[in-house]
Amino acid sequence: MNKERVLITGGGSGIGAAIAASCHEKGFETIILDQQNADILVDLSDENATQTALDKVLSQGAITRLVNNVGMVCPAPITEQTLEQFDRVMALNTRCALQCIQAVIPCMKSVGFGRIINISSRAALGKSFRIAYASSKAALVGMTRVAALELGEFGITVNAIGPGPIETELFKQANPVDLPMTQQILNSIPVKKFGQPNDIAHACDFFLDEKSSFVTGQILYVCGGMTIGVNGI
């Protein structure tokens, strides 16, 4: 019997790698698209390269589960964020997600089943020096809701996860440990620790499960309580 196939963008490291490992443990065949440590090496910010990779994946069999995880940050004050940076972030974080969703819809419809997860971010609610990143991740939330409305009748659920501060290389590069702002982030987390990639993988396990058929169009913040509000007297 063929294994069900899960497509994960940006699964070569960090959160994506943890999600891929968890899917593998559950018996899924995982296909990773990324620029490193991937089944198919591809620059997902490039529309044509992304399409070529998707065509190759789908020629090898149906995809019934998709995790749109790939992302980049490009931190800068709003007055210094270049339009080229903004366009690149939107292309990788948002356009790629839509392109992947559109690619897998036909096979999901054909079997009457699908699970799609968009990895958004707590930053979608607002974060200084993240105008491009926050905009792209907020767009993923809107995409999730619209896709859930349109695809629900076909047995396809679409949900989003909003990670808070997760200790990945991407996070540590954008938030050096010796910066006061990084300590401020830690102090603002009610559980008083940064999250780990496996925390997000665990949330994905729920949304990807066949039993989660009555949950769609939702965003789950995995953030140690940061989205609740300020923790203080």
N, C-alpha and C positions, 0 to 999 in steps of 0.2 A: 504494500500500500504506500502511495506517495505521501511524503510529509507535506503539511500545509506550509506555504512559503510566506515569509515576512520580509518586506522591504524596509530597510532602515537607511535614511540619509544621514551622513555625518556620523556613521557608526564606527569610525576608525579609532576613536579615543573618547575619553571623558564619559559624559552621560550616554552618548550613543553606544559606546562599547559596552557599558553596563547593561543597557537594554538588550543589546544583541546577545550577550552572555546569558541573560535571564531567559530569553526566547529559546536559545539553544538548549538550555537545561530542561525546558518544558517540551522538547521534542520537535520544535519547529525548524524548518530549514530557513536560515537567515541569509539574506543577500544584502551586503553593505555597499553603498555608494559613497565614496569619499576620495580625498586626495592622497590618503595614506592608509595602510592597514585595511584595505578594502578588497572585496571581490571584484569590483570594477573601479578602476581609478579614473576619476572624472572631476573636472571643475564645475561644480553645480551652479556657479554663478553665470555660466555660459549656457544660454538657452539651447543652442544646437548640440553642444556636447551632452547636455542633460537628456535631450530627446534620443540621441544615439544610444546612450546607456540604458534608457528605459525600454527602447525597442529591443535591445539585446536581452534584457531581463525577461520581458514578456514573451519573447520568442522561445524561451526555455520552459515556460509553464505559467499557470495563473498565479496571481498574487491576491491573497484574501485578507492580508493585514498589511497596513502601511503606517510607519512612524516617521513623520516629517520632523527631523531633529536638527538638521544641519543649520549652523548659524555663525555669524560673526558680529563683532561689537563696534569697532571704530569709535571709541569714546572721544568726545570733544564738546566744548561749549557750543551752544546753538549759533553764536556769532562766528564760529570758526569751522563748523562742519561744512565741508565742501559738497557741492551737488554731486560730484563724481563719487565721493564716499557714500553719500546717501543713496544714490542709485545702485551702487554695488551691494550695499547692505540689504536693500529692498529686493534686489534680484535674487540673492542667495537665501535670505530668510523667509521671503514671502512668495515671490514669483515661482521659485522652485517647488514650493509646497503645492501651489495650485496646479502646476504642470504635472507633478506626480499623482495628485488626486485624479485629474482628468485622465491620466494614462491607465489607472487601475480600475476605474469605474466600470468599463465594459465587462471585464472578467468577474468582478464582484456581482454585477447585476445578473450575469449568466448563471451563477450558482446560488443566487438569492441570499448572499451572506457577505459581510465585509466589516472590518474594523479599521478605522482611521484615527490616528492620534496626531495632533499638532502640538509640538513643544513650543509653547509661548514663553512667558516670563512674568515674574512679579513686576518687572520694570515696565510692563505695559500699563500699569497704574500710574507711572510717573517716576522718573529718577533723573537727577541732575547729570549733565554731560552724556546723556544717552539719547539724544533726539532721534537719530537714525534707528538705533536698536529698539527703543521703546515704540517708535512708530511702526516698525516692521512687526513687532510681536503683538501689538494691539490689533494690527490688521489680521493677524492669524486668528484672533478671537472672533472677529466678525466673519471671517471665512468659515470658521468652524460652525458657527450658528446657522449660516445660510446653507452650507453643505448638509448639515443635519436635517434641515427642513426639506431639502430637495431629495435626499437619498434614503430617508427613513423607511419609506414604503417598500424599498427593495431589500430590506434586511441589513442595511448598511448603517452602522452608527459612526458618528464623528464627534470626537471630544478633544479637549485641550488640557494640557497640564502647564501650570505656571510655576516653574521652579523659583525658589528664592535663592539666597546665596549658597551655591553648591561648589565645593572645593574641587574644581577641575583646573587644568592648566590654563584654559581660557579665562576662568574667573581670576586666578592668581596673577595672570599677566595684566588684567585690567584693574586689579585691586591688590597692589603690592602690600605685603604683610607689614612693612614698616611705615605705611602711610596712616596718619591719624584718621582719615576717612574710613579706612578698612576696619579700624578698631571701633569706630562709630557704628559701622554696619553690624559688627558682632554684638555690640551693646544693645542694639535695637531689636535683636531677636529674642523673643520671650524664652525660648529653650536654651539660650546662651551657648549655642554652638552652630557651626556651619554645617550644612547638609552634605551628604555624600552621594555620588552618582547612583548607588544602589537604592537610595530613597526614591529617586525618580523611576528607576526600573521597576520597583515594587508597585508604584502607582500605575505604570503602564500594564503590568500583569493584569490588573483589574479590568481596565478598559479593553484589553485585547481578548479577554476571556469570552468564550462562546455564551456563557451564562449572563453576560452584561448586556443583554439585548434591549433592556428597557431604560438604558441610560444613554442619552445622546444630546448633543448641543451644549454640553456642560464644560466648565473650566474648573479644574481642581488645583488649588494653590498648595504646593508642597514647599512651605516656606518657614517652618518653625514658628509660625504664628505672626510673622511680620505684617500680614495684611489685616490683622485685627485692628491695629492702631498703636499709638505710643504706649509703651510700658513704663509707667512712672507715676509719681504722686503729684 
